[in-house]
Amino acid sequence: MGDPIEMRIQRAALRQKLMSAEAAARLIRDGDVLATSGFTKAGEPKATLAALARRFAAESPEARITLYSGASLSDEVEGPLAPFISRRGPYMSNSRSRALIHAGKMDYADAHLSHFARGLMYGFYGEIDVAIVEVSRIREDGSVVLTSSVGISAEALVKARRVILEVNTAMPDYTGFHDIVLPPTPPTIGWPIPITGVNDRVGLPYVSFDPAKVVAIVESTTPDYPVEFKPVATIHKQIAGHVIDFISECSDRFGWAHWTPPLQSGAGNIANAVIGELHRAPFARLNFFTEVFQEGMVRLCLDEPERFAGVSATAFSLADTRPERVEALLRALRGKVALRPMWMSNSPEIISRLFVIAMNTPLEVDIYGHVNSTHVDGARIVNGLGGSGDFFRNAYVSIVHTPSTRRLRDGRTISCVLPAVSHVDHTEHDIMCVVTEHGSAINLAQRTARQRAEAIISRCAHPYFRPILRDYVRISGGGDEPRMLGRDHQERWLQEYDALCAAFPADEAASDAG
């Protein structure tokens, strides 16, 4: 950290490619397909994309590009660039991009993250014109050490026609923290990934690619933008408590003894709070096989290192990204963390083999166990699917946790437990436990649809909404999974439900609208 840029570029022949972000941005053309580093704000190119947005705004307001990244970029990076993106994938969470998608001015196609990374290598997404990747070091042979995320960085560097490297001298040197393997491509038969433990390493700590493709090197001096987490509320602690109780119940029931399976946790306030509460859990040793090392893990790592066995992830997602703080964290994590490409961090093969416990937060669940993670009212996307499908489908135990209610901006409070979700991302076949602040409904015994409905209503739904949810099942009539398909019945039920939402008691807790 703080090294001169020349020390970070060890391949002398590449130093002549050093230029300003503005000069590098001029190497990107209207219509180009860009693949960048970055995953939940971590390791994104912060200088070149910002310069590109300024250039297009001043000189070429009609210019358009395609943008692919591992997962979400920060608002600081994606926001100014959004008006010039014609196609985006596979994940975003930026409000300007979201508005353009809803208006039909930006094409967006969601994808499982493990599928997307491999599809990029297979050529499913066409040719990549430019890779823009943040690195902490360029080695003598031209290979690069990445920074705080991997995502699709390796695939981008290998597939792109032209490469722009951002050497971030404000970031610590991440040498030794990565485990890089590219996915095999047909007709080569893929080999079994020989990972049998979270800390196993099977690849290289750097990315090898053809350095002749490098057209520009830009110095970046901006640390990662921090991830903003809301303060942990009582409702978050209640949800975390029920999650911990369920995992403890599984431990007793299935004889885990002194072993706890590796944990996965999605991003966001609730997921981070659940992880943060694990210091209260009666688990001796904890491993994480997940997408992001997030803020909630820091306390466990620094204060209880004897309990923190290790983590496999594809990115760091931190609320405090000051370089000195990150450097101290890396010192504590050395030997305990492996940052991998997202096709590996989300690999169905490894998730299944390691018996991962998956925990993710949706927008809503229904009484039969179907889950909506991405779309409000079935039409308006909030963010992409991310890796939740990779984990839920292949987990040893899958847990979906959500508040039982959500407060909308218009003041109404709605139930997050519904008769039917407006968009299905995960079916009931993939969900073993639903958790809210009121309790958990467990499907380990493969309950019937009606049994699931009663368990979710009685243990997870807010008591205020339980009577109308039971009315839905009763009015719907027969069948294995009763559904209210008649328009008259639907309209009457919805009118009653809307009236209840409007009259929700003001003193009852409800989570804020997302």
N, C-alpha and C positions, 0 to 999 in steps of 0.2 A: 504494500500500500504506500502510495506516495513516490513510487519509483518514477524516474524520468521515462518518457515515452520510448526513448532509444533503448533502454534496458528491457522494456517489455517486448520489443521487436528484435528477437535474437537472430532472425534470418536477415543478414545485411542487405541482400539484394532487394528485399521488400521495403526497405526504408525509403526508397525513392518514390514509393506509391503513397507516401504520407501526404495528406491534403486536408483542407478544411471540409467541414460538413456541407457547406454550400457548394463547393466544387464537386464533391462526391454526388450530391443530389442531382447535379446536371448530367450525370451518367445514366440516370433513370429516365426512361422515355414514356410518353403517353402510350397506354395499352400494355405496358409491361406487367408480367406476373411476378409478384414478389413473395418470397418465403423468408420469414424472419425468425430470429430467436425471440424468446419471451414466453413466460408462462405465469399467469396470475401476477403480473407486474414485474416479475423477477427476470433479470437478464435480458431485458428488451433493448433494442438499439434506440438510444435516447436522443442522439444528435442528428443522424442522417434523416430519419423520418420527420423530425421537426423541421429540418431545413427544406425537405421536399414539400411539406405542407405550405411553408412560407413562399417557396418558389412558385408552386401551382397557383396559390391565391393571388400573387402579384402579376404573374406572367401568362398563366395558362389555366384560367378558371374552368375551361371545358375539359381539361385533361382527366383521364380516369385510369386507375390501375386495379389489379386484382391483388388482394392481400391475404396471405395465409400465415398463421402463427400457431404455436403449440396450444395456447389457450389465450385468456384475455390479456390485452395490453392495458397500460394505465390510461386514465382519461387524459392525462397530460400529453401522451403520445398519440393515442388514437383519435381523440376529440378533434384537433385541428385538421387531421388528415381525412376524417370521415367523409366530407363532401366530395372527395376525389376518389373514393373507393366504389367501384362498380360491382365487385363481387368479393365476398368475405367468407372466411371459414377457418377452422371448423367450430370456433367458439368465440363469443364476444360478450361483453357486459357493459359496453359503452352506451350512454344514453343517446348521443348523436347518431351513432350507427343504428341503434334500435329504432329511432324515429324515421330514419331513411329506409330501413327495411319495411316498416309498417306502411310507409308511403309508396312502396313499390319502386323506390329509387336506388336501392342497393339489393343485389341478389345475395341471398344467404341460404346455405344448405348445411343443416346440422349433421353431425356424424359422431359415432363412438370414437374417442380419441385414439384407442389402439388401432382401430380400422383406418383412421385417416393417415396416421404416420406410415403404415404399410402401403396404403393406396398411393401415397405420394411417390414411394419408391417404385411401385408397379407401373406408374405412368397414368393412373386413372384420372389425375387432375391436370394432365397435359404437361407441357414443357414449363420449366421454371426459368425465367429470364434472369432474375437477380436474387441472390441470397444476401441479406443484411444481418450479420450475426455479431453480437457482442462477445468479446473474448477478454481474458485477463492476461494472456501471453501468446505470442507467436514464437514457436520453437525454431531451432536452427534448421530443421528439415522442412519447415513450412507448415507443419501441423499446428493445431491451435488448442489452447486450454480455454474452456468456456468459463463463464462466471457463475451466477447464482441459479441458472436453470439450464435444462437441456432441451426438453420439448421436442421440436423437429429440427433443431439446429444441425445435427449431423446429416440428416437427410437433405436439408437445404443446401449445405455446403457441397455435398456430393452430386446432387442433381442439377444445380444451377449452372447456367452458361457463364455468368459473371458473378463475382463475389466482392462485396464491400465488407471489410472487417472494421468494427469499432473496438479499439483497444481502450478499455476503461481503466484509467490510472487512479481513479478514486476508489476502486474496488480492491479488496484484498486479492492476493494471488491464490487462485483456487486449485493450484497444482496438487494432484493426488486425491481430489474429491469425486472425480467422475469415473463412471464405468461405461464406456462407449462401445456398443455393438450395433451394427446396421442390420436391419431385417433382411433375411435371404429373399431373393427374387426368383420367380420362375424363369427357366425350367429347373434351376437348382433346388434340390429338395432341402427344406429347412431342417436344421439339426435341433434336437431337444436342447432347450436352454438349461445348462447344468447348474441352476441355482437351487440349492436345498436349504438355504438359510438367508436371512435378511442381509447379513454382512458379507455374503459371498461375492466375489468379483470374478467376472468371466471375460471382460473386455479390456480396453485401453483407457488410460486416464486423459487422453487427448483425442482429437478428431483429425484423422488423416484424409487429405483430399489433394487435388492437383493445385499447387500454389500458383501455377501459371494463369489460373482463372481470376486471380485477385486483380481488380482494376483500381481499387482505392483502399487506403487505410486512413481511418479517422480517429483522432484522439477524443475520447469522451471523459468528462470529469464530473459527471452527475451520478451520484449513488442511486440505487433503486428507489423508486417512489414508494413510500410506506403504504401498507394495506391498513385501511381504517376499520377497526373493529369497535362495535358499540360496547359500552361497559357491561360486564356480566350482570344480568338481572336475576331476580329471584326465580322467574319462570325458567330461565336457562339452567339454573342449578337444580331445579326440580326435574327437568328433562334429563339432565346428566345423572341425577341420582337414580332414576328409573332405568337408564341404560346400564349403569354399573350394577344395579340389582339384578338385571336380566343376565348380564355376563357372569355374575357370581352364581346365579341359579344354574346356568349352563355348566359352569365349572364343577359344581356339586353333582349335577345330574349325570354328566358324561365323564367324570373322573379325570379332570385335567390336573388335579393335584397341584403341584408347584409350577405348572406350565400354563401360560396364557397365550393363546394363538396370536399371531401378529395382527395389529389393528390397522384398518384404513379409515380415514376420515376425510370427507369432502371439505371444501372451503366454505367460509361464511361465519357469521356471528355465532350461530348455535353450535355448529361443528367445532369451532375453535373453543367455545365454552365447555363443551363436553370433554374435549381433550384436556383442557386446563384443569378440570375437576378430577382427573385421574389420580392426582397426588393424594386424594382422599380414599382411593380405592384399595381394597385389600389384596392387590396383586404384587407379588414379589418382584418380578422382572417383566419389563414391557418392551416388545419389539413393534415396529411400525413398518408395514409394507403399504405405501400410500403414494399419492400424487405430490403432495406438498408437505414439507416440514413447516409447520405453521406456529404462530406465536404461542399457542397454548402448550406446545411441547417444551418451550424454553425453560420454564421453571423446573420441569422434571429433569431436563438435561443438566442444568447448572446446579440445582440444589440437591438433587437426589441421583447423582450419576451412577450409584450402585444399582438403582432400579431401571435406569435407562440403558437397555442392552444394545439398541441400534435402530437405524432407520434407513429404508430404501425409499427414494422419492425422485421426482424429476425437477423439483424447484424448492426454493425457500420462499415462504410467504410471511413476511415479518411486518410488525407495526412500527418497529424502531430499526431503521436501516442506516443509522450513522455508521460510517466505516469502522470506527474504533470499536463499536459495539459488535458489529458483524465479525470483525477480526477476533475478538475475544470468544465469540460463540464458536467460530471455526476451530479455534485452539481446543475448546472443550469437546468438539465433535470429531476431531481427527481420529480415524480408525473406527468410528461408529456410524458414519453416514456414507452412502453411495448415491450419487446423483446419476440417474440413468435416462436414456431416451424414453419418451413416453410410450413407445410401443412395448418397452420392457416394463416400465413402472405400472402399466395397465394390462400386462399380458395375462390373458385367461389361463394359459398353461401354468404360470407361476402362482397366480392367485389361488388356483385350485390346489396346487401341490403343497403350498405353505399353510393351507387351512385358514385363510384370512377371514377375519371378522370385519364386514363392511358396514360403515355407518354414514348415511347421507341425509341431507335435509331437502325435502321437496316443497313445492308450493301448496300441494293439497294431496290428500289420499281419499279413497272412497271406502265405504263400509265393507267392501269385499276384498280390499287390499291392493287395488290398482293405484298407481302413483303418477302424478303429474309434476315434473321437475322444471318445466321450461316455459309453458304458455299460460298467460292469464286469459280467462274466458275462452280458452281453446284456440285463440287467434293471435294474440299479441305476445311475441316472444320476449322473455326477460333476459335470458342468456341461453347458451347452448347446453346440450346434454352433458358434455364433459365426459368424465370417466365413470360416472355413477352406474351406467349400464354394464360396463366392463366388470365392475366389482360386484354388483348385485347378482348378475347372472351366474357368476363363477365362485362366489364366496362360500365358505364353510357355513357361516351364519350371516344373515343380512338383516340390518336394522335400519328402519326409516324413522327419523325423529323430527317432530314438528310441533309448534304450539297448536293448541286445539282451535284457536281463533286468530283472526287477523283483522286489524282495524284499517279501513280504507281511508283515502284522502278526503272522501266526502263525509266522513264522520261515522259511517255505518260500520258495524262489526259483523264479519261473516265467519262461518264455520270453515275450518280447514279440513274437517271430516265431512264428506259429502256422500250422497247416494251414488253419484257417478262423477268421476273426474272429467273435466272438459277436454282434456288431452291426455293420452296414455303414453308415458315413456317407459314404464316398467309394469309388467303384468303381475297379478297376484301370485303367479307361479314362482316369482323371484324374490318375494318378500317373506321373511320368516317372523319378523316382529315389528309392530307399529308402536311407537312411543310418543306420548305427549306429556305435558306437565301433570296430567291426571293419572297416568299409569301406562301399562303396556299390555298389548294383546298379542299373544304368542301363537304362532302357527306351526310349531315344531311337530305337532301330532297330525299334520295335514288335515286340518278341520275342513268340513264342508263349507260351502259359500254361506249358508245360513248361520252356521256356527261362528264363522269369521265375523259376519255382520253383527251378531249379538255381542261378541267379545269386543270388537272395536267400538261399538256404540257405548257399551256399558263401562268400558275401562279407559277409552281414549278421547271420546267426544266430550265437549263441554256439557255439563249437566243441563244447561239452558236449552241446548239443541237436541238432547237425547229423545224427548218425546216425539218431535217431528220426524226424526230419522227412523224411529220405530214405526211411525205411521206410514212412512214410505214403504217399508217392507210389507206391512200389513195390507196396504191398498194395492200394492203391485200384484198380489195374488200368488199363484203357484209357480212352479219351475225350480230348477236347481239354484239359479242366481236371479231372484226376482227383479224385474226391471219394469218401470212405469213407462210404457211406450205410447199409450193412448194420449192424444193431445189434450183432451178435456181434463183428464186426471193430472197431467203434467202442469197445465196452466193453473189449476186450483192449488196444487201443492206449492208451486213456485210463488204464487201470490201470498200464501200463508208464510212461506219461508222469508220472503222479502220483508213482510211486516214484522216478523220476529227480529230480523237483522236491524231494522230501523229502531226497534224498541229495546235493543240490548242494554242491560243496566250499565249506567255510566261508571259505576264504581267497580265493575268487574275488570280483571286484567285482560288485555288483548295486545298481541304483538303489533308493532307498527307495520304499515303497508310496505312491501318490498319494492 
